[in-house]
């Protein structure tokens, strides 16, 4: 008997939009007639308690379509997908917040969802009172909370502040307490969504550990996260949703790879076709900047793959000495590195460096090595110079790309990996003196 | 260990509605306790408000209606007592109505995150008003002692009229709170109803001043029946219940309650999508 059995689950919403806006001109008569019709319909809907739909054409939108899967007891299933893929709808149905339109779910065991930690916390109430309140909201009875009270408090590390209103808590304490209550629910099926996005690194590690324990204790976990590292560390299997449909179900690593491939349709390129609007001067104009990884133009890079940054520019005069450089910035805008195409700073040799350029379109490529950046979002500044020092083009944050975790460096450790870069370095150990100390 | 099996299917929650409501009773008490705890968190101020507000209103109404307008009282009852016997249910009714009406919006984060029968939220909100009512009731006792007024056996029927006030507030409260989720305009309706209602309902005066031919029409306001009932119970034989109006009030309360629950349950399923 599986813990969760989802059969042909579908959920539709009605969305309205305005259709007849293409007429060449609108007569006041038509506008009034249409508004009157609208109003009549809305009033009718309101009286009948149906949701009002804006616009004059109603369309069915399927947030989930024919999703079926089974989860065995003790299994940890990951669910991934971009925003709007249907993940939250699926979780909402599972936690009964909203009803499916079609299909059926069978749940064997008590379900607890951590859709957002701290649900129902009241800022005016003390930590102690909030534990009882939150516990009851999550479905624990009073006796159960009393039994686990001390455990919750010590997990959250808030012993000293138990009788302080939680509005005076630091955000870290708040999250710790909230997670602690939820983590001690001991349901047979736990649904987790993005709880790991909060708290400091140490606490995140603790949470991941707790969730791992939950999974090892033979409980079923449904885990939704954008943190691929955590997902790979916790889940053996994952399903991928796209536009409400289930597109992949299989080992977590395969599913994560499919997910990253899906992202490859995103813009990894910026081109200025109109020379007048392109950044630059009468000497040099920028033509295009693009990211190429694994042979395709993409803004998503796997952590163990090279990234080529291609910079296309026009030389508009004969005889200029043109060179390029880049700044690589992390998501906080901190410069990770700056690199320039100069002989002494080049790993290979660029024959165009130091040579007068003739008129034409040029392409300079810079290679960011594999196994070098940490996972996350990065952007680049592009600079094109003449005579090494004169910036003709200085385009800030032209493009951004995301480095994705694939699990390649995560076989042993799945917790938080700090650092702006994550180079693969050489490590070795030798036994230099056998025997006892001294 | 036996595992409980839960099936999620379209329309299933609808069928198990009342059973679920019973199953979640503990949550009802916890939510009610939360509202009360928050209300009286700063104990002295919270308690003083519940006492001061009705007391000052009573004084003003007694002076304006009793002394200046020289409205007649019921039998020999002191005017202040007449006012207070009307004020008590009115305040219970109006604060229940407004807290029930705003309850869903106020608990939006809960509704969009956890499942439970939503009917719990507005009903738990009324508990705070009930606690306020009990506190105000102590003033009534003091006023009675002050005027050395001895209530009759009718006082024992008071819980019945409290229930009536509760139901009278719950019906429209459910309806408005459900509508409030989707159309936020309804939040402006309540303060208007409450401030109008204070003068339209016989709070500062006895309903016996209404001309006989208009009384049935006047009783279309369900609060009239509630207040008349309170006066009858508190003032003993001094106040009379106008029976046709009283029955009409009950019919209206029943109708609004039916309408409120129906509307609430109809819209309940989509709450999480809107808040």
Interface residues (C-beta under 8 A of the other chain):
Chain A: X13 X46 X48 X49 X51 X52 X92 X93 X94 X95 X96 X97 X98 X99 X100 X101 X102 X103 X104 X105 X106 X107 X108 X109 X110 X111 X113 X115 X116 X119 X120 X122 X124 X125 X129 X132 X133 X136 X137 X138 X141 X142 X188
Chain B: X3 X4 X5 X6 X7 X8 X9 X10 X11 X12 X13 X26 X27 X30 X34 X37 X38 X41 X107 X109 X110 X111 X112 X113 X114 X115 X116 X178 X179 X182 X183 X263 X266 X267 X269 X270 X272 X273 X274
